């Protein structure tokens, strides 16, 4: 069995922390680390136990000069030199440097608790209490759990969150005409009790627990700009405009183009965006062959689509008094997209033919026509789908952009998907255990700041966040008592790791 940490209550009311290495004759072989009387002491002991289990201390460059006389036996296996403190300084400095590069230290009035929560979420996501253990494990002292609880309501206030948003938007250098990406996800709760915020709603994972809807705005690089929580049963299309308005208010900018998937744009959303003087780029879903493509097919009956071919449709009914259309829709054909779609159509047609022949039971299949006198394969529908295979539509109110610019802007949406995946995996924004709305808002503010800090670290290092954290966490500095002298030591840093450190932003303090 792998080693594990065990906590045991003592007769005095303290909590003993032990590391169980194995069992011999059903009896544990263990090390006793000590007993804790406070939450902070418990966090430190658990962190010490985890370090003992990890056993990843690298060789130390003691840096002891020749004038220090080592007593006989000092540093021997049976008389090791005690380490009085240790710190993953390279890791903390990297996080601090990226945090300062975003000017989050100024935006938050250098709030140490907020920085610690952001750092802990980057190093090892967990609960607010677990963040104390995470920071202790890398040698950084943290505020008490009660202090953290007292600070959380501040991080949920609109002024504090707007300052964070303003700092991130300033770093992203957004300005007039900026394009922002929008997407939503759901966060579920480890409870079956709903309230005014946490409500059962549509879940892409088919979960039944109460949930909230979370909207995220990012720039075209996937860099987070704003995050917000909405009722769990609120439609995704009703979350976008409030998020954009919040960004406008926080940064004082009006000329914004929002890029989103077709599912985000209800007719009401589109009207609200236009009425607010904003622009949009969205992907469209085509059920019928678009008019410009139908005209082209009629005029070129023997021609076939070419990879990258584009058709343009101007909304004639939506032209202004100057004759310029209010919206344009570009349709582009992709050979690779068509290949994947046609393969699916062929597979469905083959299943439909077997079902019509009575070889297999009739299951859900769009190409089996059950309304006909005798069930038959709907080849007409298949032909229409083949004509649409590989065609994607992009509607925009930015009539000043050409097709390539519009399509390229839409394709950046995968970056906000990456940002959400980072929030859910690297930063573990869910499941969350907070119960009150201000705690949830504070949690999301911390997650957004951590996402932005992680984005800077990834861009600077060229490594994934997980790999960077894992690499830097190994290299530590130590304080050691030797023969009455205090000696500072550190793990040797290989050249390749030093190259990474040289690329990372350095803290100013």
N, C-alpha and C positions, 0 to 999 in steps of 0.2 A: 504494500500500500504506500502511496506517496505521503510525505510528512504533512501534518496538519496542525493548525493552531487551535488550542483548546482554552476556553475561559471557564474558571470554576469559582463559585462564590466561597468565601472563607468564613470562618466562625465570627471574625471581627466585623464582617459586613463589607470587606474589600473584595476585589475580583482578582484572582490569580490568573496569570497568563503562562501557558505552557506550550512547548512544541513537542508533539508526539512523533517520534521518528519511525517506530515500528512496534509490533507486539511480539513478545517472546513468552510462550506458554500462557497466552492470553493476558499477559501483563504488559502495560505500556512501558516502552523505553523512551524516556522524555527528559527534556531540559526545562527547568523552572526559571522563567525570566524575572519574576517578581510579582508584587501585588499592587494593584492600583486602587486609590481611594477617590479619585476624581475622573471625570470623562477625559480630561487632557492626559492624565497619567496612563489611562487605559489605551488611548490612541497611540501614545509613544511606545508602550510595551508591545502592542500588536504590530506596530511598524518595525520594531526591533526584531520581533519573532519572524516576521516575513523576510527581513534581510538575512536572518540566520538560515532560513529555509532556502532562499534564493542562492546563497553561497556564491554570488557573482562578483565578489570583491576582487578586483584585478591586482596585479603586483603594484607595490607602492614605491614611489620615489621619495624616500624619507627625507632627503635633503639635509642630513645631519652633518654639521661641520666637524672637523677633526678635534676641536677643543672639548667636545662633549665626551666624557668618559662613561662608557657603558659598564655597569656593574656585571660581575660574572653571572651568567645564566639569564640576563635580561634579554628578552626576545626569543628565548628558547621555546621549544614546543611545550614544555611543562611550566613555563613562566612567561607567557606572552605579554607583549607591551600593550597596555590598555589604550584603546581609542576613546578619547573623551567626547569627540563630536565628529560628525561627517556630513558632507553636503554634496548634492549633485549640482555643483555650481554652474557647470557649462549649460545644463538644461535650464535651470532657473534664469540664467542670464539671457539665453536665447529667447525664452518666453517674454521676459521683461523688455528686451530690446524690440521685439515685434510689437508688443503692447504699446511701448512709447512711440514707435514709428507711426502708429495709428493715432497718436495723441490721446489715447484713452486715459492716460494718467491725468492730463489736464481736464478732460471732459468730466471725469469723476472726482475732481479735486484730490487726486492721488489717494483715493479710498483704498487702504491696504486690504480690507476684508474682501472687497469686490475683486481686486487683482488676485488674491489668493484663491477665490472660488473659480475664477477663470483659469488660473494655472492648474488647479486640481482637476478641473474638467478636461483639460488637455492631456494631463499625465495619466489619469485613470478615472474615467467618469464614474460617479457614484452619488450617493445621497450627500446632503450637506454635512451630516455627521461624519460620513466616510471621508469627506474632503480633509478633515483634520488628520486622519490616519495617512492619507496620501501625501500630504505635505510633510508630515513628520518623517515619512519613509525616505523623502529626498532631502531631509535635513533643514526644512524651513518651518519655523514655529508659526502657529496659526492662532487666530482668536478663538475664544471658547465657543462652544456650540450655542450657548445663550446669547453671546454677543452677535453671532451670525444671525440668529433668529430675530434679534432686535433690528439688525440692519436691513433685512430683506424687504420690509415695507417701503424703504426709501428707493430701492431698485425697481419698484413697481410703479413709482410715481411718473406722471407724464413729463415733468421737467427733466428728471434724471434720464429717462429713456430717450427723450428728444435730444439731449446733449450727446448721448452715445450715437444716435442716428446721425446727428450733425457731424460728429467726428469722422464717422465711417464714410459719409457722403463727401466730406471734404477730402479725405484721403483718396477716394475714388475719382476725385476731380470732376464730379458731375456738373453739368452746366446746361444752358438752353439747348434743347434738341436732344437731350440725353435719352438713351434707350434703356428701359428697365425691364427685367424679366420677372414674371409673376407665376407662382405656383402655390398649391396648397397641399397639406397632408393632414392626417389625423393622429392625435396622441390619445392613447387609451389609459384608463386608470384601474388600479388594483382594488376596485370596489364595485359593488352592484347597486349603489345608491346614487341616484341622479340629483342634480340641483339646478339652479337657474343657468349655470354655465355648462356643467358636465351633463350631457344628455346623450341617450342612444341616438345614433344616426347612421347614415350610409357609411359603411366601412369597406374599404377595398380588400381587407383581410377577412371580411365576414365575421368580425368580432361583435359580441353582444354587450360588452361592458360599456358604461358611459364613456364618452370621449369628448374632446374639443377639436375644433378645426383650427389649424395654424396656417396663416398666410405668410409667405416670405417674398420680399422684393430684393432683387440683386441687380448689379450692373451687368453689362454684356459679358464680363469675365466670370460671372458667378460669384462675385464678391458681395456679401450680404450688406444691405442698406437698412432694412427695417423688418421687424417681425411682429406679428400680432396674433392674439388668441380670440376665437369667436365661439359661439355656442355650438355644441356638437351636432345639433340638428339643422344648422344653418347651411343653406346651399352654398356651394363653392363660388357660384357666380355673384353672391352678395357680399363677398369678403374683399374683392379687389379694389373697388372705388374707395372705401374707407382707408385702406392701406396706402393708396396713392395720395389721398388727401393728407394723411399723416406725414408722409414724406415731404409733400409740398410745404406744410406748415413748419416742419422742423428745419427745412433747408431754404425755404423762401424761393422756390422755383416753380414756374408755371408751365414752361414748354417741355413736356415729358411725352415720350412715345412708349407706350406699354406693349410688350411683346408677350403673348400668352397663347395657350392652346385653345382650340375652338370651344372646348367645354367650358372655358372661363367666361365666354362672351355670350350672355343672353342678349336679347334685343334691348332690354332695359339697361344692361351694363354698357352696351355700345353707345346708347343714347346719352347715358350719364357721362361717359368719357368724353364724347364730343361736346356736350353742353358745358363741361368743365374747361373747354379749350385745349384738351389733350388730344394726342394722336394714338393710333393703335396699329399693330401688325399682328395678324392672327392666322392660324392654319384653318382651312375649311374642310368640311367633309362633303364629298360629292356622292349623291345617290343617282344622279342622272348625268349624262355626258354634257359638260358645260357648253354653252352656246358657241364660243369661238372655236372650240375643238370640233363641234358638230359641223360648223361651216367649213372648217379646213378639211375634214374627212369627206364632205360632199364634193369639194372642189378638187380633192386629190384621192380619188377612190382606190387607186392602186398603191398609194404611198404608205410607208410605215413610219412610225415615230422614230426619231433619232434621240440618242442619249443626250439629256440636257436641253431638249427642245422646249421653248417657252411660247405660250399664247397669252395675250393680254385682253382683258375685258374692262371697258370703262363704263361706269354706271351712268347711262344717258339720263335717267330720271333724276339723278343727283347732281347734275351740273349747276354751277353757279352762274351768275349773270355774265361773267367773263368767258363762259363756255368751258371752263376748266372743271373736270369731274371732281366730285367730293371724295370718291373712292375709286381705287383700282384693284382688280384681282388678277394675279399672275398665276398661270397654271404651268407647271413644269413636269416633264416626263423624265423618269429615272429608269434606266435599263435594269439596274440591280433591284430596285424596288419592284419593278414589274416581274422580274424573274421569281422573286419570293412569293408574290401574290399569285402568279399563274400556277406555280407549283401547288399552292393550297387549293386553287380552283380545280385543277386536274384531280387532286386527291378526293375532293368532295364530289365531283362528277362521277368518279369511279365508284364511290360508295353509294351514290344515288342510283346508278345503274344496277348495282347488285341488289339494292333494296326493291326497286321496281320489278326486278326479275324474281323476287321472292327468295333470293339466296340468303339474305340477312334480314333481321327485323327492321322495320322503319323506325329510325331514330331521328333526332333533330338534324335536319339537313335542308338548307335553304333551296336546294335544287330538286327536291322531290315535290311535285305539284299534287297535293291531295285533293284539290278542288275540281280537278278534271274528272270526267265520267269514270275513267280508269286512271289510277295513279300513274304518273309518267314523269320523265326527267324534264325539267324546265330549262331547255337549251337556250331559249330567248333571254332568260335572266343571266345565264352564264355568259352569253355573248356580250351583253351589256357590261358585265363585270370585267370581261376580258378587255373591252374597249377602254375601261377606266383604270386598268392595271398599270401601275407605275406613275399615275397622274396625281399630283398633289397641288392643292390650291392655297394661295396666300393672299388674303385680303388686307388692304391697308388704306389709311386715310392720308399717308405720306405720299402724295402724288409727285413730290419733288425727287423721290428716290426711284432708281431704275430697278428692274427685276432682280438683278444680281444682288444689289444692296438689300432689298427686302427679304429675299430668300436666305441670304447669309445671316441677317439679323434673327430670323426665325430659328435657324439651325443652332443658334447659341443657347436655345432653351435646354439642351442637354446639360449645360453647365449648372443651371439652377437645380436640375435633378441630382447632379453630383453633390451640390451643396446640401440638399436635403438628406442624401444618403450619408453624408458626413455627420449631419446632426443626429441621425438615427443610429449610426453604427459607431464611428470614431468617438462621438461626443455623447452618445446614448441619451438623446432628449426624451426617450420613452422606454419603458413605462415610467410615469412620474407619480409621486406619492403625495404631492401637495394637495391640500383640500380647499384653500381659500384662493379667490381670484388674484389677490395681490401677490400671493406666494407663487402662483403659476406665472404671472406676468414677470415677476423677478427672475424666476427660473429661466424663462425664455430670453430675457435680456442678457443673462449670463451666458446662455448657449450661443446667442448671436455674437457677443463679444469674443467668445472662444472660437467660433467659426472664422471670424475675421482675422484673429491672431494666428490661427492655424493656417489660413490662406496665405498670409505673409510668409510664414515659416516654410510652407511647401514651395512657394514661388522662389524664395531665396535659396533654398537648399537643393531643389530638384528632386527631393525625396517625398514619399508619402508621409503624412503626419505620424502614422503608427510607427513607421520605420525610423523616422527621425527621433521620436521620443524614446524608442527602445535603444537606439544607438547612444544618445547622449546620456541616458540614465545610468549607463555603466561607469562613466568616468567621474570620479569623485575626489574631493579634497578632504583631508583629515586633520584633526588636531590630536597629537599624541603626547603623553607625559613620559619622558625618558630621563631617568637619573635626576629628577627634580627640574628638568628643563621642559619647556613647551616647544614641541616640534611640529611644524606644519608640513604635511605630505600630500601627495596627490597621485592618482593613477596616471601612468604614462599614456599620452595621447598619440596614437599612430598618425602617420603623415596624412592618410586619407581622411581621417576624422578631423584633423586640424584644417584640412582644405574645406571641409563642410563648415566648420566654425568660422573660418575667414569670410564665408559668404553670408553669414547670418548677421542681422542688425545687432549692434552692441548697445547695452543700456548706458544711459548717461550718468547713473549713480551706482 
